[in-house]
């Protein structure tokens, strides 16, 4: 049975891909849960127009993000975390925290795939995070301070 995926499905495929699946799995799981539609001419035609609209939306969104990357260059994100007596954090600062801080501190909503962090920050101090959108990239300074008790 051929289906067109309407959402990303783990171990099956990505949104808008056409896949050959077993009939029971396709009918009883994918189609029933709204994860896919039957691959017929009518649905393929609908999906082509959705794909084009989706690609255009992604292109426009990435263009806007590339323009706003200039604002990121040299920006500083601040975090305050509880630490032990050695200066190690009880809770690390990771990509999700940086994404949230970009949104709250700099009013920029980025997807995690654009944020490049070698490893989670586990100590008080300063670090650098790369943000890469398309061909443009910016470095953002991350400052982690100890919480005052």
C-alpha positions in Angstrom: 0.0 0.0 0.0 1.4 3.4 -1.0 0.8 6.3 1.4 1.9 10.0 1.5 3.1 11.0 4.9 1.5 14.1 6.3 3.8 14.3 9.3 7.3 12.9 10.2 7.0 9.3 11.4 9.9 7.7 13.1 11.4 4.8 11.3 9.0 5.3 8.4 9.8 8.7 6.8 9.5 12.4 6.7 6.5 14.7 5.9 5.4 14.7 2.2 7.3 11.5 1.3 5.6 8.7 -0.5 6.2 5.3 1.2 5.3 1.7 0.5 3.9 0.2 3.8 2.1 -2.9 4.8 -1.7 -2.5 4.3 -2.6 -3.1 8.0 0.0 -0.6 9.2 -1.0 2.0 6.6 -4.8 1.7 7.2 -4.9 1.0 10.9 -2.2 3.3 12.2 -0.9 5.9 9.7 -4.2 6.9 8.0 -6.3 6.4 11.1 -4.1 8.7 13.2 -3.8 11.3 10.5 -0.1 10.6 9.8 -0.6 9.7 6.2 -3.1 9.7 3.3 -3.6 7.1 0.6 -1.3 7.8 -2.4 -3.8 8.3 -5.2 -3.9 10.9 -8.0 -6.2 13.3 -6.1 -4.1 13.2 -2.9 -0.8 13.5 -4.8 -2.1 16.6 -6.5 -3.2 18.1 -3.1 0.2 17.2 -1.6 2.1 18.8 -4.4 0.4 22.2 -3.8 1.0 21.8 0.0 4.6 20.9 -0.6 5.1 24.1 -2.7 3.4 26.2 -0.1 5.5 24.6 2.6 8.8 25.2 0.8 7.9 28.8 0.1 7.0 29.3 3.8 10.3 27.7 4.9 12.3 29.9 2.4 10.6 33.1 3.6 11.2 32.1 7.3 14.8 31.3 6.6 15.3 34.7 4.8 13.9 36.5 7.8 16.1 34.6 10.1 19.2 35.3 8.0 18.4 39.0 8.2 18.0 38.9 12.0 21.3 37.0 12.5 23.0 40.4 12.3 21.3 41.3 15.6 22.8 38.2 17.2 26.4 38.9 16.4 28.0 40.0 19.7 24.9 39.4 21.8 25.1 38.1 25.3 22.8 35.6 27.0 22.8 35.5 30.8 21.9 32.5 33.0 21.8 32.3 36.7 22.0 28.7 38.1 22.5 27.0 41.5 26.1 25.7 41.9 27.9 23.5 44.3 31.0 24.5 46.3 33.3 23.6 43.4 31.5 26.0 41.0 29.8 23.2 39.0 26.1 23.7 38.1 23.4 21.5 39.5 21.5 21.9 36.2 23.4 22.3 32.9 22.7 24.9 30.3 21.9 23.2 27.0 20.5 24.0 23.5 16.9 24.1 24.8 17.9 26.7 27.5 19.7 28.8 24.9 16.7 28.6 22.5 14.4 29.8 25.3 16.9 32.6 26.3 17.1 33.8 22.7 13.3 34.0 22.7 13.0 35.8 26.1 16.1 37.9 26.2 16.5 38.8 22.5 13.0 38.3 21.2 14.2 35.8 18.5 12.4 32.5 17.9 14.9 30.0 16.5 14.7 26.3 15.9 17.2 24.2 17.8 18.8 23.0 14.5 20.3 26.4 14.0 22.0 26.5 17.4 25.4 24.7 17.6 26.8 23.9 21.0 29.7 21.5 21.4 28.5 20.3 24.8 26.2 21.4 27.6 27.6 24.1 29.8 28.2 22.7 33.3 30.3 25.3 35.0 30.0 29.0 36.0 31.8 31.3 33.5 31.6 32.4 29.9 31.2 30.4 26.7 30.4 30.8 23.0 27.5 29.4 21.0 27.4 29.4 17.2 24.1 30.2 15.5 24.2 29.2 11.8 21.3 30.0 9.4 21.9 29.2 5.8 25.3 30.5 4.9 25.4 33.2 7.6 26.6 32.6 11.2 27.0 34.5 14.4 28.6 33.9 17.7 26.6 34.5 20.9 28.3 34.9 24.2 26.8 32.9 27.1 27.5 34.0 30.6 26.6 31.6 33.5 26.6 33.1 37.0 26.1 31.5 40.4 22.8 32.1 42.1 23.1 34.3 45.2 21.6 32.8 48.3 
